[in-house]
Amino acid sequence: MNNYLIKNARIVHNGTITRGFVLVRGGIIRAVSKGEPEAEQELAEVVDAGGKFLIPGVIDDQVHFREPGLTHKGEIATESKAAVAGGVTSFMEMPNTNPQTTSIKELELKYERAAEVSMANYSFYLGATNDNIEEIRKLDPLNNCGVKVFMGSSTGNMLVDNRRALEKIFAESPTLIATHCEDETTIRKNTGIQRERFGEDIPIAMHPVIRSEEACYLSSALAVELAKKYNARLHVLHLSTARELALFSQGTDFDKKRITAEVCVHHLWFCDEDYERKGPLIKWNPAVKSKHDRESLVAGLLNDKLDVIATDHAPHTIEEKQSKYFESPSGGPLVQHSLVAMLELVHQGRLSLEKVVEKMCHAPARLFQIKERGFIEPGFKADLVLVDMEKEWTVAHKNILYKCGWSPFEGELFHSSVTHTWVNGKLVYRDGLFNEMIRGERLEFERSE
């Protein structure tokens, strides 16, 4: 029936935690109330949360699920399954697949595939190039999350390095612009310096030296400059440095705050000291940087300069990752472990549970203006997650769900577990078991511009 009465839950919502119950009917949240329900609801399955924390489903605004064309690394089916096990009920996927998603035709093919196989809700970015402004103009802002602009390294022709093309995109995009910001000139210069020093066998510890703070800042500053010039809606992805925080303002009113920023789980968890033990498994672009940068990013969440926590989930095979520096691709799998990793920061006293929910659930919904998701409120879609904050487990090969079969968190002891995940009111995951017949829905957006 897909009707549920979730009782005896600690409901985390809008900065508060309230003991109560939630009634779900027909995929929609119908009632949210304190205390105990007066009577059990007919034709509703009762789930006694037993005091566990009920949160909205996590919305991950940056993933790479590798389909089409790179399915030896991951697929929409496999990675969305890992996502719901981690409490991620909606994702926004990137365009650097094969073929690249740089036309409306290729974009719609992705939506068709996701409708067939995705266990989570989905949206897809249209990729910008130096010469596809006509495709960008056609993008419907009510049915697509945004335009992705690689102002740093990318595959194929998606590196947008022509100033005139960038100006057009920022002036004419009908929807949000999400940017990867690293300055290519600076990176090439730094690469040359390290090549002279080490030859082709550059140590992985040089990655944040090559893809440096300066490279990030120059590119992010350019994106902010263009957004201000054209009053564009800009979302800068995966900030990795303390210095970049100066480019952004504090606040959570996304009607007024048109320039926003995301931070990823790996930049909040790892630092450059970890290259020695993790090696290329933590090679990302932008690079994991210093402990000071990491702690400044946590502070940026607390003071609301940083708006969203996401993953940049980007699986590669373990064989690809364990290659030498220039052969090892950047990126790693994270969606199964993003929520529990951030809950670990709660256990450490560095973030509150309410702040984690704000930055992983509420803020992505509000920032992207997603229709009826991201909150535990009557009338909203029932994307819900039950979390046991006291259930310990260790990440091991046997419980990793990514198609690539590895995780940078392997061997890590987490003190919280996702026990239940509902997608559109359907219980897709419960205590390690999946209902693999469930499919997510295409995200819709409520935008006035």
C-alpha positions, 0 to 999 in steps of 0.5 A, spaced: 500 500 500 506 504 501 502 507 507 506 508 513 505 510 520 512 512 523 512 513 530 516 514 536 521 518 532 526 523 533 524 528 527 530 533 525 527 538 521 528 546 520 533 546 526 529 542 531 528 535 534 521 533 536 519 526 538 513 524 534 510 521 528 509 522 521 504 519 517 505 517 509 499 516 504 500 515 497 507 517 497 506 524 500 507 526 507 500 527 510 501 528 517 507 530 522 505 531 529 508 531 536 507 525 541 504 518 540 498 518 534 491 517 538 490 511 534 493 506 529 492 508 522 488 503 518 491 500 512 498 503 514 504 499 516 506 501 522 514 502 523 516 503 530 522 508 530 524 506 537 527 513 538 531 513 532 532 520 528 528 521 522 531 526 517 529 528 510 532 524 504 539 527 503 539 531 496 546 530 493 547 536 488 553 533 485 555 525 482 558 522 477 554 515 475 558 514 469 552 512 464 553 512 458 559 509 456 563 508 462 559 503 465 565 499 467 566 504 473 559 505 475 552 505 473 545 509 474 542 502 477 548 500 482 550 507 484 543 509 486 542 503 490 548 505 494 545 512 494 539 509 498 543 505 502 546 511 505 540 515 505 541 519 499 534 519 496 535 524 490 541 526 486 544 531 480 548 527 475 554 530 471 555 531 464 562 528 463 559 521 460 560 518 453 557 521 449 558 527 453 551 530 455 552 537 451 545 537 448 538 536 450 537 530 446 543 526 450 540 529 456 533 526 455 536 520 453 539 520 461 532 521 463 529 515 460 535 511 462 534 513 469 526 512 469 528 505 467 533 503 473 534 508 478 532 507 485 533 514 487 530 521 484 534 524 479 536 530 475 541 531 470 546 537 468 547 539 461 554 540 460 557 547 457 562 547 452 565 553 448 560 553 442 553 550 445 550 556 447 544 554 443 543 548 447 543 551 453 538 556 451 533 551 450 534 548 457 527 548 461 529 550 468 522 547 471 525 540 469 532 540 469 537 542 475 542 546 471 548 547 467 555 545 469 561 549 467 568 546 467 572 552 468 577 547 470 580 540 467 574 536 464 574 530 459 573 532 451 571 539 449 567 541 456 573 545 458 570 552 457 576 556 457 574 561 452 572 568 455 567 570 450 563 563 451 563 564 458 560 571 458 555 568 454 553 562 458 553 567 464 549 572 461 544 567 457 543 561 461 536 560 463 537 556 470 542 555 475 550 555 473 554 550 477 562 551 476 568 546 477 573 552 478 580 551 477 585 555 473 588 551 467 594 556 466 596 555 473 595 548 473 599 547 467 605 551 470 605 547 477 605 541 473 611 543 469 615 545 475 614 538 478 615 534 472 622 538 472 623 535 479 620 528 479 620 526 472 613 522 470 613 519 477 610 525 481 609 523 488 601 523 490 603 528 495 604 533 490 597 533 488 595 539 492 601 543 490 599 542 482 592 543 483 593 549 488 590 554 492 591 559 487 589 555 481 582 554 485 582 562 487 583 565 481 578 560 477 572 561 483 574 569 483 572 569 475 566 565 476 563 570 482 565 576 477 561 574 471 555 572 476 555 579 479 556 582 472 550 578 469 546 577 475 547 570 474 545 564 479 551 561 480 553 555 485 560 554 485 562 546 487 567 543 491 570 548 495 577 546 497 581 552 500 580 557 506 582 563 501 576 561 497 571 563 503 572 570 502 569 570 495 562 568 498 557 571 503 554 569 509 546 567 509 541 562 508 536 566 504 537 563 497 532 568 494 537 574 495 543 570 495 544 568 488 552 566 489 552 560 493 557 554 494 558 547 496 563 543 500 564 536 499 565 530 504 572 528 502 574 536 503 571 535 510 574 529 512 581 528 509 587 533 509 594 533 505 597 528 511 592 523 509 596 522 502 601 518 505 596 512 508 591 513 502 595 515 496 591 516 490 585 513 493 584 520 495 586 524 489 580 528 487 580 535 483 580 540 486 585 536 491 584 535 498 589 540 501 591 542 508 588 541 515 587 548 516 583 548 509 579 543 512 577 546 519 576 553 515 571 549 511 567 546 517 567 553 519 564 555 513 558 551 514 557 553 521 557 561 519 553 559 512 558 561 507 558 554 505 551 552 503 551 545 501 554 538 503 555 533 497 559 528 494 562 529 487 561 521 487 566 519 482 567 512 481 573 509 478 576 501 478 581 500 483 586 498 478 585 505 475 586 509 481 592 505 483 596 507 477 602 512 477 600 520 478 599 522 471 595 515 470 591 515 476 584 518 475 581 523 480 575 522 483 572 516 488 566 513 490 562 516 496 554 516 496 553 510 500 558 513 506 556 521 505 551 521 511 554 517 516 561 520 515 558 527 516 554 524 522 561 522 525 563 529 525 556 530 529 559 525 534 566 529 534 562 535 536 564 539 530 557 539 527 550 539 530 545 534 527 541 539 525 546 543 521 548 536 517 540 536 515 540 543 513 546 542 509 545 536 506 537 536 505 534 543 506 539 547 503 539 543 496 532 543 496 531 550 497 537 553 493 535 549 487 528 550 488 526 543 488 519 542 488 516 538 494 522 535 497 527 536 502 523 537 508 518 533 513 512 537 512 505 535 510 504 535 502 511 534 501 514 527 497 515 522 503 523 522 502 525 519 509 531 516 512 531 513 519 538 513 522 540 510 528 546 514 531 548 509 536 549 503 531 556 502 530 559 498 523 566 498 520 566 499 512 569 493 509 569 490 502 563 485 503 559 491 505 561 496 499 555 497 494 559 501 489 560 497 482 567 499 483 568 495 489 572 500 494 571 506 498 576 511 501 573 509 508 574 502 508 576 500 515 573 506 518 569 505 524 562 509 523 558 510 530 551 511 526 547 507 521 542 508 516 536 503 517 531 505 513 530 509 507 523 511 503 523 514 496 517 517 494 513 514 500 516 507 498 520 503 503 526 502 498 531 500 504 531 496 510 536 494 515 541 491 509 535 489 504 532 492 498 526 493 494 529 493 487 523 494 484 522 501 486 524 507 482 525 514 483 522 520 480 525 526 475 526 532 480 521 538 478 523 545 480 519 551 482 523 557 479 520 564 477 526 565 473 
